[in-house]
Amino acid sequence: MSVLRLTCSPRGTESESHRLSQFIVDALARADIERGRDVIEIDANLLAHVDAEYARALGSPADPDGDPSGALRQSDRLIQSLAEADYVVIATPMHNYTVPSGLKAWIDHVVRVRSTFSVTREGKVGVLADRPVFVAVSSGGLFSGAEARQPDFLTPYLKAALATIGLKRLTFFSVEGTAMGGLALEAARLRTQAAIAAYFAGATDAVAEVAIQASIHASS
């Protein structure tokens, strides 16, 4: 079982979102125990933004010949790691109602014409095989439920951006109100951990399907 985990908080492994993502990774390992666990880690904060060569390539009818360099080379590697993963786990905070800059940089690299989507008369069509994507979100404030006091542009944006390349099976788990701290934060953590446990208790068929698809891909 191959899991691609993207850590997007500047706090890295000490962040609330990364802590939440570990519950998801552990749950995946238990659900797909026969194939073990191989976690590919990417720190989105270390990614360089796309450069001028990348912009010229995307604005041209075809990618340049020869070995890519700069952002194009990084894009190729990120797309390959994404394409090879059985599962994707995105650990991200909500910054100013939407995704942080590191996650946006990763999206700019992997949402790439002629590589992960094609342009047709009907619009953009993703070319990557769909697979489960789990998004572990942390937020200082509340953006869902009756007590929500801030908008959420992160969820719809990720759904739209990843659907462009063919990834449509997104599941979101969130720990909200982290700025409250104390008992309120601990209660939020426990609620989300319970939600993860409940989800994977009923996800046996979905995990089995991923294992079957991975086996078919490996033997083809």
PyMOL CGO cylinders between C-alpha atoms (Angstrom):
from pymol import cmd
from pymol.cgo import CYLINDER

trace = [
    CYLINDER, 0.00, 0.00, 0.00, 1.46, 3.32, -1.09, 0.3, 1, 1, 1, 1, 1, 1,
    CYLINDER, 1.46, 3.32, -1.09, 0.36, 6.50, 0.65, 0.3, 1, 1, 1, 1, 1, 1,
    CYLINDER, 0.36, 6.50, 0.65, 1.44, 9.93, -0.54, 0.3, 1, 1, 1, 1, 1, 1,
    CYLINDER, 1.44, 9.93, -0.54, 1.26, 12.36, 2.38, 0.3, 1, 1, 1, 1, 1, 1,
    CYLINDER, 1.26, 12.36, 2.38, 1.55, 16.06, 1.73, 0.3, 1, 1, 1, 1, 1, 1,
    CYLINDER, 1.55, 16.06, 1.73, 2.35, 18.19, 4.79, 0.3, 1, 1, 1, 1, 1, 1,
    CYLINDER, 2.35, 18.19, 4.79, 1.38, 21.81, 4.22, 0.3, 1, 1, 1, 1, 1, 1,
    CYLINDER, 1.38, 21.81, 4.22, 1.66, 23.54, 7.58, 0.3, 1, 1, 1, 1, 1, 1,
    CYLINDER, 1.66, 23.54, 7.58, 4.75, 25.67, 8.27, 0.3, 1, 1, 1, 1, 1, 1,
    CYLINDER, 4.75, 25.67, 8.27, 4.85, 23.84, 11.62, 0.3, 1, 1, 1, 1, 1, 1,
    CYLINDER, 4.85, 23.84, 11.62, 5.43, 20.55, 9.81, 0.3, 1, 1, 1, 1, 1, 1,
    CYLINDER, 5.43, 20.55, 9.81, 5.11, 17.40, 11.89, 0.3, 1, 1, 1, 1, 1, 1,
    CYLINDER, 5.11, 17.40, 11.89, 4.28, 19.47, 14.99, 0.3, 1, 1, 1, 1, 1, 1,
    CYLINDER, 4.28, 19.47, 14.99, 1.12, 20.84, 13.39, 0.3, 1, 1, 1, 1, 1, 1,
    CYLINDER, 1.12, 20.84, 13.39, -2.46, 19.95, 14.24, 0.3, 1, 1, 1, 1, 1, 1,
    CYLINDER, -2.46, 19.95, 14.24, -3.19, 18.96, 10.64, 0.3, 1, 1, 1, 1, 1, 1,
    CYLINDER, -3.19, 18.96, 10.64, -0.21, 16.58, 10.48, 0.3, 1, 1, 1, 1, 1, 1,
    CYLINDER, -0.21, 16.58, 10.48, -1.27, 15.02, 13.79, 0.3, 1, 1, 1, 1, 1, 1,
    CYLINDER, -1.27, 15.02, 13.79, -4.75, 14.52, 12.37, 0.3, 1, 1, 1, 1, 1, 1,
    CYLINDER, -4.75, 14.52, 12.37, -3.35, 13.03, 9.15, 0.3, 1, 1, 1, 1, 1, 1,
    CYLINDER, -3.35, 13.03, 9.15, -1.51, 10.37, 11.17, 0.3, 1, 1, 1, 1, 1, 1,
    CYLINDER, -1.51, 10.37, 11.17, -4.82, 8.95, 12.37, 0.3, 1, 1, 1, 1, 1, 1,
    CYLINDER, -4.82, 8.95, 12.37, -5.85, 8.61, 8.73, 0.3, 1, 1, 1, 1, 1, 1,
    CYLINDER, -5.85, 8.61, 8.73, -2.56, 6.97, 7.70, 0.3, 1, 1, 1, 1, 1, 1,
    CYLINDER, -2.56, 6.97, 7.70, -2.81, 4.53, 10.61, 0.3, 1, 1, 1, 1, 1, 1,
    CYLINDER, -2.81, 4.53, 10.61, -6.44, 3.73, 9.76, 0.3, 1, 1, 1, 1, 1, 1,
    CYLINDER, -6.44, 3.73, 9.76, -5.47, 3.04, 6.14, 0.3, 1, 1, 1, 1, 1, 1,
    CYLINDER, -5.47, 3.04, 6.14, -2.72, 0.69, 7.29, 0.3, 1, 1, 1, 1, 1, 1,
    CYLINDER, -2.72, 0.69, 7.29, -5.16, -1.26, 9.46, 0.3, 1, 1, 1, 1, 1, 1,
    CYLINDER, -5.16, -1.26, 9.46, -7.74, -1.44, 6.66, 0.3, 1, 1, 1, 1, 1, 1,
    CYLINDER, -7.74, -1.44, 6.66, -5.17, -2.57, 4.06, 0.3, 1, 1, 1, 1, 1, 1,
    CYLINDER, -5.17, -2.57, 4.06, -2.95, -4.57, 6.39, 0.3, 1, 1, 1, 1, 1, 1,
    CYLINDER, -2.95, -4.57, 6.39, -2.00, -7.32, 3.92, 0.3, 1, 1, 1, 1, 1, 1,
    CYLINDER, -2.00, -7.32, 3.92, 0.03, -4.94, 1.74, 0.3, 1, 1, 1, 1, 1, 1,
    CYLINDER, 0.03, -4.94, 1.74, 1.84, -3.19, 4.57, 0.3, 1, 1, 1, 1, 1, 1,
    CYLINDER, 1.84, -3.19, 4.57, 2.46, 0.54, 4.56, 0.3, 1, 1, 1, 1, 1, 1,
    CYLINDER, 2.46, 0.54, 4.56, 4.74, 2.66, 2.38, 0.3, 1, 1, 1, 1, 1, 1,
    CYLINDER, 4.74, 2.66, 2.38, 4.36, 6.38, 3.10, 0.3, 1, 1, 1, 1, 1, 1,
    CYLINDER, 4.36, 6.38, 3.10, 5.94, 8.87, 0.71, 0.3, 1, 1, 1, 1, 1, 1,
    CYLINDER, 5.94, 8.87, 0.71, 6.37, 12.18, 2.51, 0.3, 1, 1, 1, 1, 1, 1,
    CYLINDER, 6.37, 12.18, 2.51, 6.34, 15.58, 0.78, 0.3, 1, 1, 1, 1, 1, 1,
    CYLINDER, 6.34, 15.58, 0.78, 6.80, 18.84, 2.67, 0.3, 1, 1, 1, 1, 1, 1,
    CYLINDER, 6.80, 18.84, 2.67, 4.91, 21.36, 0.56, 0.3, 1, 1, 1, 1, 1, 1,
    CYLINDER, 4.91, 21.36, 0.56, 6.71, 24.23, 2.26, 0.3, 1, 1, 1, 1, 1, 1,
    CYLINDER, 6.71, 24.23, 2.26, 9.97, 23.19, 0.61, 0.3, 1, 1, 1, 1, 1, 1,
    CYLINDER, 9.97, 23.19, 0.61, 8.58, 23.30, -2.92, 0.3, 1, 1, 1, 1, 1, 1,
    CYLINDER, 8.58, 23.30, -2.92, 9.78, 26.07, -5.20, 0.3, 1, 1, 1, 1, 1, 1,
    CYLINDER, 9.78, 26.07, -5.20, 7.05, 27.94, -7.02, 0.3, 1, 1, 1, 1, 1, 1,
    CYLINDER, 7.05, 27.94, -7.02, 6.66, 27.49, -10.75, 0.3, 1, 1, 1, 1, 1, 1,
    CYLINDER, 6.66, 27.49, -10.75, 9.12, 29.54, -12.80, 0.3, 1, 1, 1, 1, 1, 1,
    CYLINDER, 9.12, 29.54, -12.80, 9.23, 31.34, -16.15, 0.3, 1, 1, 1, 1, 1, 1,
    CYLINDER, 9.23, 31.34, -16.15, 10.22, 28.21, -18.09, 0.3, 1, 1, 1, 1, 1, 1,
    CYLINDER, 10.22, 28.21, -18.09, 7.23, 26.39, -16.66, 0.3, 1, 1, 1, 1, 1, 1,
    CYLINDER, 7.23, 26.39, -16.66, 4.92, 29.25, -17.60, 0.3, 1, 1, 1, 1, 1, 1,
    CYLINDER, 4.92, 29.25, -17.60, 6.28, 29.36, -21.16, 0.3, 1, 1, 1, 1, 1, 1,
    CYLINDER, 6.28, 29.36, -21.16, 5.85, 25.60, -21.54, 0.3, 1, 1, 1, 1, 1, 1,
    CYLINDER, 5.85, 25.60, -21.54, 2.24, 25.67, -20.42, 0.3, 1, 1, 1, 1, 1, 1,
    CYLINDER, 2.24, 25.67, -20.42, 1.52, 28.56, -22.74, 0.3, 1, 1, 1, 1, 1, 1,
    CYLINDER, 1.52, 28.56, -22.74, 3.00, 26.70, -25.73, 0.3, 1, 1, 1, 1, 1, 1,
    CYLINDER, 3.00, 26.70, -25.73, 1.36, 24.06, -27.93, 0.3, 1, 1, 1, 1, 1, 1,
    CYLINDER, 1.36, 24.06, -27.93, 3.80, 21.41, -26.63, 0.3, 1, 1, 1, 1, 1, 1,
    CYLINDER, 3.80, 21.41, -26.63, 6.31, 20.89, -23.84, 0.3, 1, 1, 1, 1, 1, 1,
    CYLINDER, 6.31, 20.89, -23.84, 9.96, 21.63, -24.78, 0.3, 1, 1, 1, 1, 1, 1,
    CYLINDER, 9.96, 21.63, -24.78, 12.15, 18.80, -26.09, 0.3, 1, 1, 1, 1, 1, 1,
    CYLINDER, 12.15, 18.80, -26.09, 14.95, 17.36, -24.01, 0.3, 1, 1, 1, 1, 1, 1,
    CYLINDER, 14.95, 17.36, -24.01, 15.32, 16.85, -20.29, 0.3, 1, 1, 1, 1, 1, 1,
    CYLINDER, 15.32, 16.85, -20.29, 13.26, 19.34, -18.27, 0.3, 1, 1, 1, 1, 1, 1,
    CYLINDER, 13.26, 19.34, -18.27, 14.88, 21.62, -15.74, 0.3, 1, 1, 1, 1, 1, 1,
    CYLINDER, 14.88, 21.62, -15.74, 13.76, 23.90, -12.94, 0.3, 1, 1, 1, 1, 1, 1,
    CYLINDER, 13.76, 23.90, -12.94, 10.06, 23.84, -12.13, 0.3, 1, 1, 1, 1, 1, 1,
    CYLINDER, 10.06, 23.84, -12.13, 9.26, 21.49, -15.02, 0.3, 1, 1, 1, 1, 1, 1,
    CYLINDER, 9.26, 21.49, -15.02, 11.56, 18.83, -13.57, 0.3, 1, 1, 1, 1, 1, 1,
    CYLINDER, 11.56, 18.83, -13.57, 10.04, 19.28, -10.12, 0.3, 1, 1, 1, 1, 1, 1,
    CYLINDER, 10.04, 19.28, -10.12, 6.57, 19.09, -11.64, 0.3, 1, 1, 1, 1, 1, 1,
    CYLINDER, 6.57, 19.09, -11.64, 7.42, 15.80, -13.38, 0.3, 1, 1, 1, 1, 1, 1,
    CYLINDER, 7.42, 15.80, -13.38, 8.59, 14.27, -10.11, 0.3, 1, 1, 1, 1, 1, 1,
    CYLINDER, 8.59, 14.27, -10.11, 5.56, 15.45, -8.15, 0.3, 1, 1, 1, 1, 1, 1,
    CYLINDER, 5.56, 15.45, -8.15, 3.17, 14.15, -10.80, 0.3, 1, 1, 1, 1, 1, 1,
    CYLINDER, 3.17, 14.15, -10.80, 4.94, 10.79, -10.85, 0.3, 1, 1, 1, 1, 1, 1,
    CYLINDER, 4.94, 10.79, -10.85, 4.71, 10.43, -7.06, 0.3, 1, 1, 1, 1, 1, 1,
    CYLINDER, 4.71, 10.43, -7.06, 1.02, 11.31, -7.23, 0.3, 1, 1, 1, 1, 1, 1,
    CYLINDER, 1.02, 11.31, -7.23, 0.30, 8.88, -10.06, 0.3, 1, 1, 1, 1, 1, 1,
    CYLINDER, 0.30, 8.88, -10.06, 2.03, 6.00, -8.24, 0.3, 1, 1, 1, 1, 1, 1,
    CYLINDER, 2.03, 6.00, -8.24, 0.18, 6.42, -4.92, 0.3, 1, 1, 1, 1, 1, 1,
    CYLINDER, 0.18, 6.42, -4.92, -2.74, 4.21, -3.93, 0.3, 1, 1, 1, 1, 1, 1,
    CYLINDER, -2.74, 4.21, -3.93, -3.95, 6.86, -1.50, 0.3, 1, 1, 1, 1, 1, 1,
    CYLINDER, -3.95, 6.86, -1.50, -3.29, 10.56, -1.04, 0.3, 1, 1, 1, 1, 1, 1,
    CYLINDER, -3.29, 10.56, -1.04, -3.39, 12.23, 2.38, 0.3, 1, 1, 1, 1, 1, 1,
    CYLINDER, -3.39, 12.23, 2.38, -3.21, 16.03, 2.50, 0.3, 1, 1, 1, 1, 1, 1,
    CYLINDER, -3.21, 16.03, 2.50, -2.46, 17.55, 5.89, 0.3, 1, 1, 1, 1, 1, 1,
    CYLINDER, -2.46, 17.55, 5.89, -3.23, 21.24, 5.70, 0.3, 1, 1, 1, 1, 1, 1,
    CYLINDER, -3.23, 21.24, 5.70, -4.20, 24.21, 7.83, 0.3, 1, 1, 1, 1, 1, 1,
    CYLINDER, -4.20, 24.21, 7.83, -6.76, 26.71, 6.63, 0.3, 1, 1, 1, 1, 1, 1,
    CYLINDER, -6.76, 26.71, 6.63, -5.01, 30.03, 6.01, 0.3, 1, 1, 1, 1, 1, 1,
    CYLINDER, -5.01, 30.03, 6.01, -7.18, 33.08, 5.44, 0.3, 1, 1, 1, 1, 1, 1,
    CYLINDER, -7.18, 33.08, 5.44, -10.20, 30.91, 4.59, 0.3, 1, 1, 1, 1, 1, 1,
    CYLINDER, -10.20, 30.91, 4.59, -8.37, 28.85, 1.94, 0.3, 1, 1, 1, 1, 1, 1,
    CYLINDER, -8.37, 28.85, 1.94, -5.27, 26.74, 1.21, 0.3, 1, 1, 1, 1, 1, 1,
    CYLINDER, -5.27, 26.74, 1.21, -1.79, 27.79, 2.43, 0.3, 1, 1, 1, 1, 1, 1,
    CYLINDER, -1.79, 27.79, 2.43, 0.84, 28.84, -0.09, 0.3, 1, 1, 1, 1, 1, 1,
    CYLINDER, 0.84, 28.84, -0.09, 2.74, 25.54, 0.08, 0.3, 1, 1, 1, 1, 1, 1,
    CYLINDER, 2.74, 25.54, 0.08, -0.33, 23.55, -0.93, 0.3, 1, 1, 1, 1, 1, 1,
    CYLINDER, -0.33, 23.55, -0.93, -1.09, 26.03, -3.70, 0.3, 1, 1, 1, 1, 1, 1,
    CYLINDER, -1.09, 26.03, -3.70, 2.48, 25.56, -5.02, 0.3, 1, 1, 1, 1, 1, 1,
    CYLINDER, 2.48, 25.56, -5.02, 1.98, 21.77, -5.13, 0.3, 1, 1, 1, 1, 1, 1,
    CYLINDER, 1.98, 21.77, -5.13, -1.33, 22.19, -6.94, 0.3, 1, 1, 1, 1, 1, 1,
    CYLINDER, -1.33, 22.19, -6.94, 0.30, 24.48, -9.51, 0.3, 1, 1, 1, 1, 1, 1,
    CYLINDER, 0.30, 24.48, -9.51, 2.87, 21.75, -10.19, 0.3, 1, 1, 1, 1, 1, 1,
    CYLINDER, 2.87, 21.75, -10.19, 0.48, 18.81, -10.52, 0.3, 1, 1, 1, 1, 1, 1,
    CYLINDER, 0.48, 18.81, -10.52, -2.45, 20.48, -12.30, 0.3, 1, 1, 1, 1, 1, 1,
    CYLINDER, -2.45, 20.48, -12.30, -0.65, 20.65, -15.62, 0.3, 1, 1, 1, 1, 1, 1,
    CYLINDER, -0.65, 20.65, -15.62, -1.99, 20.64, -19.15, 0.3, 1, 1, 1, 1, 1, 1,
    CYLINDER, -1.99, 20.64, -19.15, -0.89, 17.68, -21.32, 0.3, 1, 1, 1, 1, 1, 1,
    CYLINDER, -0.89, 17.68, -21.32, 0.37, 15.90, -18.20, 0.3, 1, 1, 1, 1, 1, 1,
    CYLINDER, 0.37, 15.90, -18.20, -2.56, 15.53, -15.81, 0.3, 1, 1, 1, 1, 1, 1,
    CYLINDER, -2.56, 15.53, -15.81, -5.43, 16.99, -17.81, 0.3, 1, 1, 1, 1, 1, 1,
    CYLINDER, -5.43, 16.99, -17.81, -6.42, 17.55, -21.42, 0.3, 1, 1, 1, 1, 1, 1,
    CYLINDER, -6.42, 17.55, -21.42, -8.34, 20.45, -22.88, 0.3, 1, 1, 1, 1, 1, 1,
    CYLINDER, -8.34, 20.45, -22.88, -11.38, 19.39, -24.93, 0.3, 1, 1, 1, 1, 1, 1,
    CYLINDER, -11.38, 19.39, -24.93, -14.41, 21.12, -26.39, 0.3, 1, 1, 1, 1, 1, 1,
    CYLINDER, -14.41, 21.12, -26.39, -16.29, 20.09, -23.26, 0.3, 1, 1, 1, 1, 1, 1,
    CYLINDER, -16.29, 20.09, -23.26, -13.64, 21.57, -20.99, 0.3, 1, 1, 1, 1, 1, 1,
    CYLINDER, -13.64, 21.57, -20.99, -10.71, 20.20, -19.00, 0.3, 1, 1, 1, 1, 1, 1,
    CYLINDER, -10.71, 20.20, -19.00, -10.63, 16.42, -18.56, 0.3, 1, 1, 1, 1, 1, 1,
    CYLINDER, -10.63, 16.42, -18.56, -8.38, 14.75, -15.98, 0.3, 1, 1, 1, 1, 1, 1,
    CYLINDER, -8.38, 14.75, -15.98, -6.13, 11.92, -17.12, 0.3, 1, 1, 1, 1, 1, 1,
    CYLINDER, -6.13, 11.92, -17.12, -5.02, 10.51, -13.74, 0.3, 1, 1, 1, 1, 1, 1,
    CYLINDER, -5.02, 10.51, -13.74, -6.75, 7.40, -12.42, 0.3, 1, 1, 1, 1, 1, 1,
    CYLINDER, -6.75, 7.40, -12.42, -9.06, 8.33, -9.57, 0.3, 1, 1, 1, 1, 1, 1,
    CYLINDER, -9.06, 8.33, -9.57, -8.11, 7.16, -6.07, 0.3, 1, 1, 1, 1, 1, 1,
    CYLINDER, -8.11, 7.16, -6.07, -9.11, 8.04, -2.50, 0.3, 1, 1, 1, 1, 1, 1,
    CYLINDER, -9.11, 8.04, -2.50, -7.85, 11.43, -1.30, 0.3, 1, 1, 1, 1, 1, 1,
    CYLINDER, -7.85, 11.43, -1.30, -8.14, 12.24, 2.39, 0.3, 1, 1, 1, 1, 1, 1,
    CYLINDER, -8.14, 12.24, 2.39, -7.80, 15.85, 3.53, 0.3, 1, 1, 1, 1, 1, 1,
    CYLINDER, -7.80, 15.85, 3.53, -6.92, 16.53, 7.17, 0.3, 1, 1, 1, 1, 1, 1,
    CYLINDER, -6.92, 16.53, 7.17, -7.77, 20.17, 7.89, 0.3, 1, 1, 1, 1, 1, 1,
    CYLINDER, -7.77, 20.17, 7.89, -7.02, 22.28, 10.95, 0.3, 1, 1, 1, 1, 1, 1,
    CYLINDER, -7.02, 22.28, 10.95, -8.50, 25.71, 11.51, 0.3, 1, 1, 1, 1, 1, 1,
    CYLINDER, -8.50, 25.71, 11.51, -8.16, 28.26, 14.29, 0.3, 1, 1, 1, 1, 1, 1,
    CYLINDER, -8.16, 28.26, 14.29, -11.82, 29.23, 13.87, 0.3, 1, 1, 1, 1, 1, 1,
    CYLINDER, -11.82, 29.23, 13.87, -15.03, 27.40, 13.06, 0.3, 1, 1, 1, 1, 1, 1,
    CYLINDER, -15.03, 27.40, 13.06, -16.07, 27.07, 9.41, 0.3, 1, 1, 1, 1, 1, 1,
    CYLINDER, -16.07, 27.07, 9.41, -18.79, 24.42, 9.64, 0.3, 1, 1, 1, 1, 1, 1,
    CYLINDER, -18.79, 24.42, 9.64, -21.87, 23.83, 11.75, 0.3, 1, 1, 1, 1, 1, 1,
    CYLINDER, -21.87, 23.83, 11.75, -24.24, 26.20, 13.48, 0.3, 1, 1, 1, 1, 1, 1,
    CYLINDER, -24.24, 26.20, 13.48, -21.43, 28.09, 15.25, 0.3, 1, 1, 1, 1, 1, 1,
    CYLINDER, -21.43, 28.09, 15.25, -19.41, 28.78, 12.08, 0.3, 1, 1, 1, 1, 1, 1,
    CYLINDER, -19.41, 28.78, 12.08, -18.15, 32.34, 11.90, 0.3, 1, 1, 1, 1, 1, 1,
    CYLINDER, -18.15, 32.34, 11.90, -15.87, 32.25, 8.86, 0.3, 1, 1, 1, 1, 1, 1,
    CYLINDER, -15.87, 32.25, 8.86, -16.17, 31.18, 5.22, 0.3, 1, 1, 1, 1, 1, 1,
    CYLINDER, -16.17, 31.18, 5.22, -14.64, 28.04, 3.74, 0.3, 1, 1, 1, 1, 1, 1,
    CYLINDER, -14.64, 28.04, 3.74, -12.99, 28.43, 0.34, 0.3, 1, 1, 1, 1, 1, 1,
    CYLINDER, -12.99, 28.43, 0.34, -10.54, 25.57, 0.97, 0.3, 1, 1, 1, 1, 1, 1,
    CYLINDER, -10.54, 25.57, 0.97, -13.00, 22.71, 0.52, 0.3, 1, 1, 1, 1, 1, 1,
    CYLINDER, -13.00, 22.71, 0.52, -14.62, 23.77, -2.77, 0.3, 1, 1, 1, 1, 1, 1,
    CYLINDER, -14.62, 23.77, -2.77, -11.27, 24.86, -4.20, 0.3, 1, 1, 1, 1, 1, 1,
    CYLINDER, -11.27, 24.86, -4.20, -9.58, 21.53, -3.52, 0.3, 1, 1, 1, 1, 1, 1,
    CYLINDER, -9.58, 21.53, -3.52, -12.57, 19.64, -4.92, 0.3, 1, 1, 1, 1, 1, 1,
    CYLINDER, -12.57, 19.64, -4.92, -12.46, 21.67, -8.14, 0.3, 1, 1, 1, 1, 1, 1,
    CYLINDER, -12.46, 21.67, -8.14, -8.67, 21.67, -8.55, 0.3, 1, 1, 1, 1, 1, 1,
    CYLINDER, -8.67, 21.67, -8.55, -8.20, 17.94, -7.97, 0.3, 1, 1, 1, 1, 1, 1,
    CYLINDER, -8.20, 17.94, -7.97, -11.25, 16.99, -10.04, 0.3, 1, 1, 1, 1, 1, 1,
    CYLINDER, -11.25, 16.99, -10.04, -9.53, 18.77, -12.95, 0.3, 1, 1, 1, 1, 1, 1,
    CYLINDER, -9.53, 18.77, -12.95, -6.84, 16.07, -12.97, 0.3, 1, 1, 1, 1, 1, 1,
    CYLINDER, -6.84, 16.07, -12.97, -9.20, 13.16, -12.30, 0.3, 1, 1, 1, 1, 1, 1,
    CYLINDER, -9.20, 13.16, -12.30, -9.19, 12.93, -8.49, 0.3, 1, 1, 1, 1, 1, 1,
    CYLINDER, -9.19, 12.93, -8.49, -12.80, 13.11, -7.35, 0.3, 1, 1, 1, 1, 1, 1,
    CYLINDER, -12.80, 13.11, -7.35, -12.96, 10.78, -4.34, 0.3, 1, 1, 1, 1, 1, 1,
    CYLINDER, -12.96, 10.78, -4.34, -12.16, 13.37, -1.67, 0.3, 1, 1, 1, 1, 1, 1,
    CYLINDER, -12.16, 13.37, -1.67, -12.99, 12.87, 2.00, 0.3, 1, 1, 1, 1, 1, 1,
    CYLINDER, -12.99, 12.87, 2.00, -12.47, 15.72, 4.48, 0.3, 1, 1, 1, 1, 1, 1,
    CYLINDER, -12.47, 15.72, 4.48, -11.82, 15.50, 8.22, 0.3, 1, 1, 1, 1, 1, 1,
    CYLINDER, -11.82, 15.50, 8.22, -11.25, 18.65, 10.24, 0.3, 1, 1, 1, 1, 1, 1,
    CYLINDER, -11.25, 18.65, 10.24, -10.25, 19.85, 13.67, 0.3, 1, 1, 1, 1, 1, 1,
    CYLINDER, -10.25, 19.85, 13.67, -11.79, 23.30, 14.01, 0.3, 1, 1, 1, 1, 1, 1,
    CYLINDER, -11.79, 23.30, 14.01, -11.43, 25.93, 16.68, 0.3, 1, 1, 1, 1, 1, 1,
    CYLINDER, -11.43, 25.93, 16.68, -7.80, 25.15, 17.49, 0.3, 1, 1, 1, 1, 1, 1,
    CYLINDER, -7.80, 25.15, 17.49, -7.35, 28.74, 18.73, 0.3, 1, 1, 1, 1, 1, 1,
    CYLINDER, -7.35, 28.74, 18.73, -9.74, 27.99, 21.59, 0.3, 1, 1, 1, 1, 1, 1,
    CYLINDER, -9.74, 27.99, 21.59, -7.25, 25.57, 23.09, 0.3, 1, 1, 1, 1, 1, 1,
    CYLINDER, -7.25, 25.57, 23.09, -7.80, 23.62, 26.29, 0.3, 1, 1, 1, 1, 1, 1,
    CYLINDER, -7.80, 23.62, 26.29, -10.84, 21.40, 26.68, 0.3, 1, 1, 1, 1, 1, 1,
    CYLINDER, -10.84, 21.40, 26.68, -12.51, 22.77, 23.55, 0.3, 1, 1, 1, 1, 1, 1,
    CYLINDER, -12.51, 22.77, 23.55, -9.57, 21.71, 21.39, 0.3, 1, 1, 1, 1, 1, 1,
    CYLINDER, -9.57, 21.71, 21.39, -9.35, 18.29, 23.01, 0.3, 1, 1, 1, 1, 1, 1,
    CYLINDER, -9.35, 18.29, 23.01, -13.07, 17.76, 22.42, 0.3, 1, 1, 1, 1, 1, 1,
    CYLINDER, -13.07, 17.76, 22.42, -12.67, 18.73, 18.75, 0.3, 1, 1, 1, 1, 1, 1,
    CYLINDER, -12.67, 18.73, 18.75, -9.82, 16.25, 18.39, 0.3, 1, 1, 1, 1, 1, 1,
    CYLINDER, -9.82, 16.25, 18.39, -11.82, 13.43, 19.93, 0.3, 1, 1, 1, 1, 1, 1,
    CYLINDER, -11.82, 13.43, 19.93, -14.85, 14.13, 17.71, 0.3, 1, 1, 1, 1, 1, 1,
    CYLINDER, -14.85, 14.13, 17.71, -12.71, 14.01, 14.59, 0.3, 1, 1, 1, 1, 1, 1,
    CYLINDER, -12.71, 14.01, 14.59, -10.89, 10.86, 15.68, 0.3, 1, 1, 1, 1, 1, 1,
    CYLINDER, -10.89, 10.86, 15.68, -14.27, 9.22, 16.22, 0.3, 1, 1, 1, 1, 1, 1,
    CYLINDER, -14.27, 9.22, 16.22, -15.38, 10.34, 12.76, 0.3, 1, 1, 1, 1, 1, 1,
    CYLINDER, -15.38, 10.34, 12.76, -12.26, 8.78, 11.22, 0.3, 1, 1, 1, 1, 1, 1,
    CYLINDER, -12.26, 8.78, 11.22, -12.83, 5.52, 13.09, 0.3, 1, 1, 1, 1, 1, 1,
    CYLINDER, -12.83, 5.52, 13.09, -16.48, 5.41, 11.98, 0.3, 1, 1, 1, 1, 1, 1,
    CYLINDER, -16.48, 5.41, 11.98, -15.55, 6.12, 8.38, 0.3, 1, 1, 1, 1, 1, 1,
    CYLINDER, -15.55, 6.12, 8.38, -12.98, 3.33, 8.15, 0.3, 1, 1, 1, 1, 1, 1,
    CYLINDER, -12.98, 3.33, 8.15, -15.22, 0.90, 9.99, 0.3, 1, 1, 1, 1, 1, 1,
    CYLINDER, -15.22, 0.90, 9.99, -17.50, 1.09, 6.97, 0.3, 1, 1, 1, 1, 1, 1,
    CYLINDER, -17.50, 1.09, 6.97, -14.86, 1.50, 4.27, 0.3, 1, 1, 1, 1, 1, 1,
    CYLINDER, -14.86, 1.50, 4.27, -13.82, -2.15, 3.84, 0.3, 1, 1, 1, 1, 1, 1,
    CYLINDER, -13.82, -2.15, 3.84, -15.22, -2.42, 0.30, 0.3, 1, 1, 1, 1, 1, 1,
    CYLINDER, -15.22, -2.42, 0.30, -13.56, 0.81, -0.84, 0.3, 1, 1, 1, 1, 1, 1,
    CYLINDER, -13.56, 0.81, -0.84, -10.15, -0.27, 0.48, 0.3, 1, 1, 1, 1, 1, 1,
    CYLINDER, -10.15, -0.27, 0.48, -10.53, -3.69, -1.11, 0.3, 1, 1, 1, 1, 1, 1,
    CYLINDER, -10.53, -3.69, -1.11, -11.27, -2.02, -4.46, 0.3, 1, 1, 1, 1, 1, 1,
    CYLINDER, -11.27, -2.02, -4.46, -8.07, 0.04, -4.22, 0.3, 1, 1, 1, 1, 1, 1,
    CYLINDER, -8.07, 0.04, -4.22, -6.05, -3.11, -3.47, 0.3, 1, 1, 1, 1, 1, 1,
    CYLINDER, -6.05, -3.11, -3.47, -7.55, -4.89, -6.48, 0.3, 1, 1, 1, 1, 1, 1,
    CYLINDER, -7.55, -4.89, -6.48, -6.85, -1.96, -8.79, 0.3, 1, 1, 1, 1, 1, 1,
    CYLINDER, -6.85, -1.96, -8.79, -3.25, -1.75, -7.53, 0.3, 1, 1, 1, 1, 1, 1,
    CYLINDER, -3.25, -1.75, -7.53, -2.77, -5.46, -8.19, 0.3, 1, 1, 1, 1, 1, 1,
    CYLINDER, -2.77, -5.46, -8.19, -4.12, -5.13, -11.73, 0.3, 1, 1, 1, 1, 1, 1,
    CYLINDER, -4.12, -5.13, -11.73, -1.84, -2.14, -12.39, 0.3, 1, 1, 1, 1, 1, 1,
    CYLINDER, -1.84, -2.14, -12.39, 1.21, -3.99, -11.05, 0.3, 1, 1, 1, 1, 1, 1,
    CYLINDER, 1.21, -3.99, -11.05, 0.61, -7.01, -13.28, 0.3, 1, 1, 1, 1, 1, 1,
    CYLINDER, 0.61, -7.01, -13.28, -0.16, -5.04, -16.46, 0.3, 1, 1, 1, 1, 1, 1,
]
cmd.load_cgo(trace, "trace")
